[in-house]
Amino acid sequence: MGVAVWLAAGAAAFFVARIVPAGRRTAAEAIAAIVVAAGAGVAATALDFGGWNEPDWRAGLFVFCCAAAAIGVIRLIRLAA
């Protein structure tokens, strides 16, 4: 159940980022959001913010922030190039 929270938080970060039009790249952002969400979820488990089978709002918030940061980095690279 915790993995579902991670993936939902990553998807939420992707859909919130769709509001800002500058530097949009749908495929790259979607892939980055899901991959980073999974990695951040594992990190949240290591930091004891819930677990892979235990939903916790702190893990969801941590994953959302990490996924949003990854999307921001992708957009920064796209706009700088």
N, CA, C and O atoms as a CHARMM CRD file, in Angstrom:
* protein
*
  324
    1    1 MET  N      0.81600  -1.19200   0.00000 PROA 1      0.00000
    2    1 MET  CA     0.00000   0.00000   0.00000 PROA 1      0.00000
    3    1 MET  C      0.86300   1.26100   0.00000 PROA 1      0.00000
    4    1 MET  O      0.47600   2.27500  -0.58100 PROA 1      0.00000
    5    2 GLY  N      2.00400   1.20800   0.63300 PROA 2      0.00000
    6    2 GLY  CA     2.89600   2.36100   0.65100 PROA 2      0.00000
    7    2 GLY  C      3.42300   2.69700  -0.73300 PROA 2      0.00000
    8    2 GLY  O      3.62300   3.86700  -1.05600 PROA 2      0.00000
    9    3 VAL  N      3.65200   1.66400  -1.56200 PROA 3      0.00000
   10    3 VAL  CA     4.12600   1.88900  -2.91900 PROA 3      0.00000
   11    3 VAL  C      3.07200   2.65600  -3.71800 PROA 3      0.00000
   12    3 VAL  O      3.41400   3.49500  -4.55100 PROA 3      0.00000
   13    4 ALA  N      1.81500   2.37500  -3.46800 PROA 4      0.00000
   14    4 ALA  CA     0.73800   3.10600  -4.14800 PROA 4      0.00000
   15    4 ALA  C      0.76400   4.58300  -3.76000 PROA 4      0.00000
   16    4 ALA  O      0.49900   5.44700  -4.59700 PROA 4      0.00000
   17    5 VAL  N      1.07800   4.87600  -2.51400 PROA 5      0.00000
   18    5 VAL  CA     1.18600   6.27100  -2.07500 PROA 5      0.00000
   19    5 VAL  C      2.34400   6.94700  -2.80100 PROA 5      0.00000
   20    5 VAL  O      2.22700   8.09600  -3.22700 PROA 5      0.00000
   21    6 TRP  N      3.45800   6.24000  -2.94200 PROA 6      0.00000
   22    6 TRP  CA     4.61600   6.80900  -3.64400 PROA 6      0.00000
   23    6 TRP  C      4.27600   7.12700  -5.08400 PROA 6      0.00000
   24    6 TRP  O      4.55700   8.22300  -5.56800 PROA 6      0.00000
   25    7 LEU  N      3.67000   6.16900  -5.76800 PROA 7      0.00000
   26    7 LEU  CA     3.34300   6.37900  -7.17700 PROA 7      0.00000
   27    7 LEU  C      2.27500   7.45500  -7.35100 PROA 7      0.00000
   28    7 LEU  O      2.32800   8.23700  -8.30000 PROA 7      0.00000
   29    8 ALA  N      1.31400   7.49500  -6.44500 PROA 8      0.00000
   30    8 ALA  CA     0.28900   8.54300  -6.50700 PROA 8      0.00000
   31    8 ALA  C      0.90600   9.91900  -6.27300 PROA 8      0.00000
   32    8 ALA  O      0.51900  10.89100  -6.92200 PROA 8      0.00000
   33    9 ALA  N      1.85600  10.00600  -5.35900 PROA 9      0.00000
   34    9 ALA  CA     2.52200  11.28300  -5.09900 PROA 9      0.00000
   35    9 ALA  C      3.36500  11.70700  -6.30100 PROA 9      0.00000
   36    9 ALA  O      3.40400  12.88900  -6.64100 PROA 9      0.00000
   37   10 GLY  N      4.03600  10.75900  -6.94200 PROA 10     0.00000
   38   10 GLY  CA     4.79800  11.07600  -8.15300 PROA 10     0.00000
   39   10 GLY  C      3.89300  11.53200  -9.27700 PROA 10     0.00000
   40   10 GLY  O      4.21600  12.48200  -9.99000 PROA 10     0.00000
   41   11 ALA  N      2.76000  10.86400  -9.44400 PROA 11     0.00000
   42   11 ALA  CA     1.79500  11.26400 -10.47500 PROA 11     0.00000
   43   11 ALA  C      1.19900  12.63500 -10.15100 PROA 11     0.00000
   44   11 ALA  O      0.97700  13.44400 -11.05200 PROA 11     0.00000
   45   12 ALA  N      0.94200  12.89500  -8.88300 PROA 12     0.00000
   46   12 ALA  CA     0.40500  14.19200  -8.48200 PROA 12     0.00000
   47   12 ALA  C      1.40100  15.31000  -8.79400 PROA 12     0.00000
   48   12 ALA  O      1.01100  16.38300  -9.25300 PROA 12     0.00000
   49   13 ALA  N      2.68400  15.05600  -8.54400 PROA 13     0.00000
   50   13 ALA  CA     3.70600  16.05700  -8.87000 PROA 13     0.00000
   51   13 ALA  C      3.74300  16.31400 -10.37500 PROA 13     0.00000
   52   13 ALA  O      3.90000  17.45400 -10.81200 PROA 13     0.00000
   53   14 PHE  N      3.59900  15.25700 -11.15700 PROA 14     0.00000
   54   14 PHE  CA     3.58300  15.41100 -12.61700 PROA 14     0.00000
   55   14 PHE  C      2.39100  16.25400 -13.05800 PROA 14     0.00000
   56   14 PHE  O      2.54600  17.15800 -13.87900 PROA 14     0.00000
   57   15 PHE  N      1.21100  15.97000 -12.52600 PROA 15     0.00000
   58   15 PHE  CA     0.02100  16.70800 -12.94500 PROA 15     0.00000
   59   15 PHE  C      0.01700  18.15300 -12.43600 PROA 15     0.00000
   60   15 PHE  O     -0.51200  19.03900 -13.10800 PROA 15     0.00000
   61   16 VAL  N      0.59100  18.39600 -11.27600 PROA 16     0.00000
   62   16 VAL  CA     0.71000  19.76800 -10.78900 PROA 16     0.00000
   63   16 VAL  C      1.70800  20.54500 -11.65500 PROA 16     0.00000
   64   16 VAL  O      1.50500  21.72800 -11.92700 PROA 16     0.00000
   65   17 ALA  N      2.77300  19.88500 -12.08400 PROA 17     0.00000
   66   17 ALA  CA     3.77200  20.54800 -12.92900 PROA 17     0.00000
   67   17 ALA  C      3.22200  20.87900 -14.31200 PROA 17     0.00000
   68   17 ALA  O      3.75200  21.75900 -14.99000 PROA 17     0.00000
   69   18 ARG  N      2.17800  20.19600 -14.73500 PROA 18     0.00000
   70   18 ARG  CA     1.57600  20.48000 -16.03700 PROA 18     0.00000
   71   18 ARG  C      0.92900  21.86400 -16.07600 PROA 18     0.00000
   72   18 ARG  O      0.65200  22.38000 -17.15900 PROA 18     0.00000
   73   19 ILE  N      0.68900  22.46400 -14.93000 PROA 19     0.00000
   74   19 ILE  CA     0.07900  23.79000 -14.88100 PROA 19     0.00000
   75   19 ILE  C      1.03100  24.85200 -15.43800 PROA 19     0.00000
   76   19 ILE  O      0.59800  25.79200 -16.10500 PROA 19     0.00000
   77   20 VAL  N      2.30800  24.69900 -15.16500 PROA 20     0.00000
   78   20 VAL  CA     3.31400  25.66300 -15.61300 PROA 20     0.00000
   79   20 VAL  C      3.73800  25.29700 -17.03800 PROA 20     0.00000
   80   20 VAL  O      4.26500  24.20600 -17.25600 PROA 20     0.00000
   81   21 PRO  N      3.51900  26.18500 -18.01200 PROA 21     0.00000
   82   21 PRO  CA     3.77700  25.81400 -19.40900 PROA 21     0.00000
   83   21 PRO  C      5.24300  25.87300 -19.84100 PROA 21     0.00000
   84   21 PRO  O      5.59800  25.26400 -20.85000 PROA 21     0.00000
   85   22 ALA  N      6.08900  26.57300 -19.12500 PROA 22     0.00000
   86   22 ALA  CA     7.47100  26.77800 -19.57800 PROA 22     0.00000
   87   22 ALA  C      8.27200  25.47300 -19.55800 PROA 22     0.00000
   88   22 ALA  O      8.39300  24.82700 -18.51700 PROA 22     0.00000
   89   23 GLY  N      8.80800  25.09900 -20.70100 PROA 23     0.00000
   90   23 GLY  CA     9.71100  23.95700 -20.80000 PROA 23     0.00000
   91   23 GLY  C      9.06400  22.60400 -20.65000 PROA 23     0.00000
   92   23 GLY  O      9.72500  21.66800 -20.20200 PROA 23     0.00000
   93   24 ARG  N      7.81000  22.45600 -20.99900 PROA 24     0.00000
   94   24 ARG  CA     7.11700  21.17000 -20.83400 PROA 24     0.00000
   95   24 ARG  C      7.68800  20.10300 -21.74900 PROA 24     0.00000
   96   24 ARG  O      7.90400  20.34400 -22.93700 PROA 24     0.00000
   97   25 ARG  N      7.92900  18.92900 -21.19600 PROA 25     0.00000
   98   25 ARG  CA     8.29400  17.73800 -21.96200 PROA 25     0.00000
   99   25 ARG  C      7.56700  16.58300 -21.30500 PROA 25     0.00000
  100   25 ARG  O      8.02400  16.05700 -20.29000 PROA 25     0.00000
  101   26 THR  N      6.46900  16.19200 -21.85900 PROA 26     0.00000
  102   26 THR  CA     5.56900  15.25200 -21.20500 PROA 26     0.00000
  103   26 THR  C      6.21700  13.91200 -20.91500 PROA 26     0.00000
  104   26 THR  O      6.17900  13.45600 -19.77200 PROA 26     0.00000
  105   27 ALA  N      6.80800  13.27000 -21.90400 PROA 27     0.00000
  106   27 ALA  CA     7.33800  11.92000 -21.72300 PROA 27     0.00000
  107   27 ALA  C      8.49400  11.90100 -20.72300 PROA 27     0.00000
  108   27 ALA  O      8.52000  11.06600 -19.81900 PROA 27     0.00000
  109   28 ALA  N      9.43300  12.80700 -20.88100 PROA 28     0.00000
  110   28 ALA  CA    10.59100  12.83000 -19.98300 PROA 28     0.00000
  111   28 ALA  C     10.17800  13.13800 -18.55300 PROA 28     0.00000
  112   28 ALA  O     10.70200  12.55100 -17.60700 PROA 28     0.00000
  113   29 GLU  N      9.24500  14.05200 -18.40300 PROA 29     0.00000
  114   29 GLU  CA     8.78700  14.41000 -17.05400 PROA 29     0.00000
  115   29 GLU  C      8.02200  13.26600 -16.39300 PROA 29     0.00000
  116   29 GLU  O      8.19100  13.00900 -15.20200 PROA 29     0.00000
  117   30 ALA  N      7.19500  12.59200 -17.15600 PROA 30     0.00000
  118   30 ALA  CA     6.42100  11.47800 -16.59600 PROA 30     0.00000
  119   30 ALA  C      7.33600  10.34900 -16.15100 PROA 30     0.00000
  120   30 ALA  O      7.16100   9.79200 -15.06700 PROA 30     0.00000
  121   31 ILE  N      8.30900  10.01300 -16.98500 PROA 31     0.00000
  122   31 ILE  CA     9.25200   8.94700 -16.63100 PROA 31     0.00000
  123   31 ILE  C     10.07700   9.34500 -15.41100 PROA 31     0.00000
  124   31 ILE  O     10.26300   8.54600 -14.49300 PROA 31     0.00000
  125   32 ALA  N     10.56700  10.57500 -15.40700 PROA 32     0.00000
  126   32 ALA  CA    11.37200  11.04300 -14.27700 PROA 32     0.00000
  127   32 ALA  C     10.55800  11.06100 -12.98900 PROA 32     0.00000
  128   32 ALA  O     11.06200  10.68200 -11.93200 PROA 32     0.00000
  129   33 ALA  N      9.30900  11.49700 -13.06800 PROA 33     0.00000
  130   33 ALA  CA     8.47300  11.56700 -11.86600 PROA 33     0.00000
  131   33 ALA  C      8.26300  10.18500 -11.26100 PROA 33     0.00000
  132   33 ALA  O      8.33900  10.02800 -10.04200 PROA 33     0.00000
  133   34 ILE  N      8.00000   9.18200 -12.09300 PROA 34     0.00000
  134   34 ILE  CA     7.74900   7.83600 -11.57300 PROA 34     0.00000
  135   34 ILE  C      9.03600   7.19500 -11.05400 PROA 34     0.00000
  136   34 ILE  O      9.03100   6.56700  -9.99500 PROA 34     0.00000
  137   35 VAL  N     10.13400   7.34800 -11.78900 PROA 35     0.00000
  138   35 VAL  CA    11.40500   6.74800 -11.35500 PROA 35     0.00000
  139   35 VAL  C     11.89400   7.39700 -10.05900 PROA 35     0.00000
  140   35 VAL  O     12.31000   6.70100  -9.13300 PROA 35     0.00000
  141   36 VAL  N     11.84200   8.71000  -9.99700 PROA 36     0.00000
  142   36 VAL  CA    12.28000   9.41200  -8.78900 PROA 36     0.00000
  143   36 VAL  C     11.33500   9.11200  -7.62400 PROA 36     0.00000
  144   36 VAL  O     11.77600   9.02500  -6.47800 PROA 36     0.00000
  145   37 ALA  N     10.04600   8.95500  -7.90800 PROA 37     0.00000
  146   37 ALA  CA     9.09400   8.61900  -6.85500 PROA 37     0.00000
  147   37 ALA  C      9.41700   7.26600  -6.23700 PROA 37     0.00000
  148   37 ALA  O      9.34100   7.09700  -5.02000 PROA 37     0.00000
  149   38 ALA  N      9.77600   6.31000  -7.07300 PROA 38     0.00000
  150   38 ALA  CA    10.13900   4.98700  -6.54700 PROA 38     0.00000
  151   38 ALA  C     11.41500   5.06900  -5.70900 PROA 38     0.00000
  152   38 ALA  O     11.49100   4.48900  -4.62600 PROA 38     0.00000
  153   39 GLY  N     12.40600   5.78500  -6.21100 PROA 39     0.00000
  154   39 GLY  CA    13.65800   5.93400  -5.45200 PROA 39     0.00000
  155   39 GLY  C     13.47100   6.70200  -4.15700 PROA 39     0.00000
  156   39 GLY  O     14.03200   6.33700  -3.12400 PROA 39     0.00000
  157   40 ALA  N     12.68500   7.76200  -4.21200 PROA 40     0.00000
  158   40 ALA  CA    12.42600   8.53800  -2.99500 PROA 40     0.00000
  159   40 ALA  C     11.59800   7.74000  -2.00700 PROA 40     0.00000
  160   40 ALA  O     11.75600   7.90000  -0.79700 PROA 40     0.00000
  161   41 GLY  N     10.72100   6.88600  -2.50200 PROA 41     0.00000
  162   41 GLY  CA     9.94700   6.02000  -1.61700 PROA 41     0.00000
  163   41 GLY  C     10.83300   5.03600  -0.87600 PROA 41     0.00000
  164   41 GLY  O     10.62700   4.77600   0.30900 PROA 41     0.00000
  165   42 VAL  N     11.81200   4.49300  -1.57100 PROA 42     0.00000
  166   42 VAL  CA    12.76900   3.59700  -0.91500 PROA 42     0.00000
  167   42 VAL  C     13.57900   4.37200   0.12100 PROA 42     0.00000
  168   42 VAL  O     13.84300   3.87300   1.21500 PROA 42     0.00000
  169   43 ALA  N     13.97000   5.60100  -0.23400 PROA 43     0.00000
  170   43 ALA  CA    14.69600   6.43900   0.72600 PROA 43     0.00000
  171   43 ALA  C     13.81900   6.78100   1.92800 PROA 43     0.00000
  172   43 ALA  O     14.30000   6.81200   3.06100 PROA 43     0.00000
  173   44 ALA  N     12.53600   7.03700   1.68600 PROA 44     0.00000
  174   44 ALA  CA    11.61600   7.32400   2.79500 PROA 44     0.00000
  175   44 ALA  C     11.47300   6.12200   3.70700 PROA 44     0.00000
  176   44 ALA  O     11.35500   6.27300   4.92300 PROA 44     0.00000
  177   45 THR  N     11.48300   4.92900   3.13100 PROA 45     0.00000
  178   45 THR  CA    11.43500   3.71300   3.94800 PROA 45     0.00000
  179   45 THR  C     12.69400   3.60300   4.80200 PROA 45     0.00000
  180   45 THR  O     12.62900   3.24200   5.97700 PROA 45     0.00000
  181   46 ALA  N     13.84900   3.91900   4.19700 PROA 46     0.00000
  182   46 ALA  CA    15.10300   3.86700   4.95200 PROA 46     0.00000
  183   46 ALA  C     15.12300   4.90900   6.06700 PROA 46     0.00000
  184   46 ALA  O     15.73100   4.68900   7.11500 PROA 46     0.00000
  185   47 LEU  N     14.45700   6.04500   5.84100 PROA 47     0.00000
  186   47 LEU  CA    14.37900   7.09600   6.85600 PROA 47     0.00000
  187   47 LEU  C     13.24700   6.85600   7.85200 PROA 47     0.00000
  188   47 LEU  O     13.01600   7.66700   8.74900 PROA 47     0.00000
  189   48 ASP  N     12.54600   5.73900   7.68800 PROA 48     0.00000
  190   48 ASP  CA    11.46700   5.31100   8.57900 PROA 48     0.00000
  191   48 ASP  C     10.24400   6.21700   8.50400 PROA 48     0.00000
  192   48 ASP  O      9.59200   6.48800   9.51200 PROA 48     0.00000
  193   49 PHE  N      9.94000   6.68600   7.27600 PROA 49     0.00000
  194   49 PHE  CA     8.69200   7.40500   7.02200 PROA 49     0.00000
  195   49 PHE  C      7.66600   6.41300   6.49800 PROA 49     0.00000
  196   49 PHE  O      7.18100   6.57900   5.37900 PROA 49     0.00000
  197   50 GLY  N      7.33000   5.42100   7.24400 PROA 50     0.00000
  198   50 GLY  CA     6.43500   4.37300   6.76000 PROA 50     0.00000
  199   50 GLY  C      7.25100   3.29800   6.08600 PROA 50     0.00000
  200   50 GLY  O      8.44500   3.16300   6.35500 PROA 50     0.00000
  201   51 GLY  N      6.63200   2.53800   5.22300 PROA 51     0.00000
  202   51 GLY  CA     7.32500   1.45600   4.53600 PROA 51     0.00000
  203   51 GLY  C      6.68500   1.17500   3.20900 PROA 51     0.00000
  204   51 GLY  O      5.76200   1.87500   2.79300 PROA 51     0.00000
  205   52 TRP  N      7.17400   0.14100   2.53100 PROA 52     0.00000
  206   52 TRP  CA     6.63400  -0.17600   1.21900 PROA 52     0.00000
  207   52 TRP  C      5.21500  -0.72400   1.30600 PROA 52     0.00000
  208   52 TRP  O      4.46900  -0.65100   0.32900 PROA 52     0.00000
  209   53 ASN  N      4.83500  -1.26300   2.43600 PROA 53     0.00000
  210   53 ASN  CA     3.47500  -1.79200   2.58200 PROA 53     0.00000
  211   53 ASN  C      2.64900  -1.00900   3.60000 PROA 53     0.00000
  212   53 ASN  O      1.54600  -1.42500   3.95500 PROA 53     0.00000
  213   54 GLU  N      3.16500   0.10000   4.06200 PROA 54     0.00000
  214   54 GLU  CA     2.49800   0.90400   5.09500 PROA 54     0.00000
  215   54 GLU  C      2.36600   2.35200   4.60600 PROA 54     0.00000
  216   54 GLU  O      3.37100   3.05900   4.53200 PROA 54     0.00000
  217   55 PRO  N      1.15600   2.80900   4.27200 PROA 55     0.00000
  218   55 PRO  CA     1.00200   4.18500   3.78300 PROA 55     0.00000
  219   55 PRO  C      1.25600   5.20000   4.89500 PROA 55     0.00000
  220   55 PRO  O      0.79200   5.03600   6.02300 PROA 55     0.00000
  221   56 ASP  N      1.98600   6.22800   4.56100 PROA 56     0.00000
  222   56 ASP  CA     2.30200   7.27200   5.52500 PROA 56     0.00000
  223   56 ASP  C      2.32500   8.60800   4.78700 PROA 56     0.00000
  224   56 ASP  O      2.91300   8.71300   3.71000 PROA 56     0.00000
  225   57 TRP  N      1.70000   9.60900   5.35200 PROA 57     0.00000
  226   57 TRP  CA     1.61700  10.91200   4.69000 PROA 57     0.00000
  227   57 TRP  C      2.98700  11.55800   4.56000 PROA 57     0.00000
  228   57 TRP  O      3.23000  12.30400   3.61200 PROA 57     0.00000
  229   58 ARG  N      3.89600  11.28000   5.50800 PROA 58     0.00000
  230   58 ARG  CA     5.22900  11.87900   5.42600 PROA 58     0.00000
  231   58 ARG  C      5.99000  11.35200   4.22400 PROA 58     0.00000
  232   58 ARG  O      6.69700  12.10400   3.55400 PROA 58     0.00000
  233   59 ALA  N      5.84900  10.06000   3.94800 PROA 59     0.00000
  234   59 ALA  CA     6.49500   9.48100   2.76800 PROA 59     0.00000
  235   59 ALA  C      5.90200  10.07700   1.49900 PROA 59     0.00000
  236   59 ALA  O      6.62900  10.37700   0.55300 PROA 59     0.00000
  237   60 GLY  N      4.58900  10.25000   1.47600 PROA 60     0.00000
  238   60 GLY  CA     3.93900  10.84700   0.31000 PROA 60     0.00000
  239   60 GLY  C      4.42500  12.25900   0.05100 PROA 60     0.00000
  240   60 GLY  O      4.68600  12.63000  -1.09400 PROA 60     0.00000
  241   61 LEU  N      4.54800  13.04500   1.09800 PROA 61     0.00000
  242   61 LEU  CA     5.02700  14.41700   0.95800 PROA 61     0.00000
  243   61 LEU  C      6.48500  14.44500   0.50700 PROA 61     0.00000
  244   61 LEU  O      6.85400  15.24800  -0.35000 PROA 61     0.00000
  245   62 PHE  N      7.30700  13.58500   1.07200 PROA 62     0.00000
  246   62 PHE  CA     8.71600  13.49700   0.69400 PROA 62     0.00000
  247   62 PHE  C      8.85000  13.11400  -0.77600 PROA 62     0.00000
  248   62 PHE  O      9.63200  13.72100  -1.50800 PROA 62     0.00000
  249   63 VAL  N      8.09700  12.12100  -1.20400 PROA 63     0.00000
  250   63 VAL  CA     8.13800  11.66600  -2.59200 PROA 63     0.00000
  251   63 VAL  C      7.63000  12.75400  -3.52800 PROA 63     0.00000
  252   63 VAL  O      8.20600  12.97100  -4.59400 PROA 63     0.00000
  253   64 PHE  N      6.56100  13.43700  -3.14400 PROA 64     0.00000
  254   64 PHE  CA     6.03200  14.53500  -3.97000 PROA 64     0.00000
  255   64 PHE  C      7.09000  15.61000  -4.17100 PROA 64     0.00000
  256   64 PHE  O      7.29100  16.07500  -5.29300 PROA 64     0.00000
  257   65 CYS  N      7.75800  16.00500  -3.11400 PROA 65     0.00000
  258   65 CYS  CA     8.78600  17.05400  -3.21800 PROA 65     0.00000
  259   65 CYS  C      9.96800  16.60000  -4.07100 PROA 65     0.00000
  260   65 CYS  O     10.49600  17.38500  -4.85800 PROA 65     0.00000
  261   66 CYS  N     10.38400  15.35400  -3.92700 PROA 66     0.00000
  262   66 CYS  CA    11.49700  14.84500  -4.73300 PROA 66     0.00000
  263   66 CYS  C     11.11500  14.76400  -6.20700 PROA 66     0.00000
  264   66 CYS  O     11.91500  15.12400  -7.07000 PROA 66     0.00000
  265   67 ALA  N      9.91300  14.30100  -6.50500 PROA 67     0.00000
  266   67 ALA  CA     9.46500  14.20600  -7.89300 PROA 67     0.00000
  267   67 ALA  C      9.31500  15.59800  -8.50700 PROA 67     0.00000
  268   67 ALA  O      9.67300  15.80400  -9.66700 PROA 67     0.00000
  269   68 ALA  N      8.79400  16.54000  -7.74700 PROA 68     0.00000
  270   68 ALA  CA     8.65900  17.91100  -8.24200 PROA 68     0.00000
  271   68 ALA  C     10.03800  18.52300  -8.50700 PROA 68     0.00000
  272   68 ALA  O     10.21500  19.25200  -9.48300 PROA 68     0.00000
  273   69 ALA  N     10.99900  18.23300  -7.65600 PROA 69     0.00000
  274   69 ALA  CA    12.35700  18.73700  -7.86300 PROA 69     0.00000
  275   69 ALA  C     12.97700  18.12600  -9.12300 PROA 69     0.00000
  276   69 ALA  O     13.66700  18.82000  -9.87000 PROA 69     0.00000
  277   70 ALA  N     12.73800  16.85000  -9.36000 PROA 70     0.00000
  278   70 ALA  CA    13.26800  16.20900 -10.56400 PROA 70     0.00000
  279   70 ALA  C     12.66200  16.81500 -11.81800 PROA 70     0.00000
  280   70 ALA  O     13.36500  17.02500 -12.80600 PROA 70     0.00000
  281   71 ILE  N     11.36900  17.09600 -11.79100 PROA 71     0.00000
  282   71 ILE  CA    10.72000  17.73400 -12.93100 PROA 71     0.00000
  283   71 ILE  C     11.28700  19.13500 -13.13100 PROA 71     0.00000
  284   71 ILE  O     11.48700  19.56500 -14.26700 PROA 71     0.00000
  285   72 GLY  N     11.54500  19.84100 -12.05000 PROA 72     0.00000
  286   72 GLY  CA    12.14700  21.16400 -12.13700 PROA 72     0.00000
  287   72 GLY  C     13.53200  21.13400 -12.74800 PROA 72     0.00000
  288   72 GLY  O     13.88700  22.02000 -13.52500 PROA 72     0.00000
  289   73 VAL  N     14.31400  20.13300 -12.40900 PROA 73     0.00000
  290   73 VAL  CA    15.65700  20.00300 -12.98700 PROA 73     0.00000
  291   73 VAL  C     15.56400  19.73100 -14.48300 PROA 73     0.00000
  292   73 VAL  O     16.32200  20.29900 -15.26900 PROA 73     0.00000
  293   74 ILE  N     14.63600  18.86400 -14.87700 PROA 74     0.00000
  294   74 ILE  CA    14.46400  18.57900 -16.30700 PROA 74     0.00000
  295   74 ILE  C     14.07800  19.85200 -17.06300 PROA 74     0.00000
  296   74 ILE  O     14.60200  20.11700 -18.14500 PROA 74     0.00000
  297   75 ARG  N     13.17800  20.62200 -16.50100 PROA 75     0.00000
  298   75 ARG  CA    12.76400  21.86100 -17.17100 PROA 75     0.00000
  299   75 ARG  C     13.89300  22.88100 -17.19500 PROA 75     0.00000
  300   75 ARG  O     14.05200  23.59700 -18.18300 PROA 75     0.00000
  301   76 LEU  N     14.66500  22.95900 -16.14700 PROA 76     0.00000
  302   76 LEU  CA    15.80600  23.88300 -16.11700 PROA 76     0.00000
  303   76 LEU  C     16.81500  23.52100 -17.18600 PROA 76     0.00000
  304   76 LEU  O     17.32600  24.39900 -17.88000 PROA 76     0.00000
  305   77 ILE  N     17.10500  22.25500 -17.32600 PROA 77     0.00000
  306   77 ILE  CA    18.05400  21.80500 -18.36200 PROA 77     0.00000
  307   77 ILE  C     17.49500  22.12200 -19.74900 PROA 77     0.00000
  308   77 ILE  O     18.22500  22.57300 -20.63100 PROA 77     0.00000
  309   78 ARG  N     16.20700  21.88400 -19.93400 PROA 78     0.00000
  310   78 ARG  CA    15.58200  22.15000 -21.24400 PROA 78     0.00000
  311   78 ARG  C     15.60600  23.65000 -21.57500 PROA 78     0.00000
  312   78 ARG  O     15.89700  24.02700 -22.71100 PROA 78     0.00000
  313   79 LEU  N     15.30800  24.48900 -20.60600 PROA 79     0.00000
  314   79 LEU  CA    15.28200  25.92100 -20.86300 PROA 79     0.00000
  315   79 LEU  C     16.68500  26.50900 -21.03200 PROA 79     0.00000
  316   79 LEU  O     16.86700  27.49300 -21.75000 PROA 79     0.00000
  317   80 ALA  N     17.68000  25.90100 -20.36600 PROA 80     0.00000
  318   80 ALA  CA    19.04700  26.40700 -20.45400 PROA 80     0.00000
  319   80 ALA  C     19.71500  26.02000 -21.78100 PROA 80     0.00000
  320   80 ALA  O     20.64500  26.68800 -22.23500 PROA 80     0.00000
  321   81 ALA  N     19.23600  24.94900 -22.38500 PROA 81     0.00000
  322   81 ALA  CA    19.87800  24.47500 -23.63300 PROA 81     0.00000
  323   81 ALA  C     19.38000  25.20500 -24.84900 PROA 81     0.00000
  324   81 ALA  O     19.82100  24.92200 -25.96300 PROA 81     0.00000
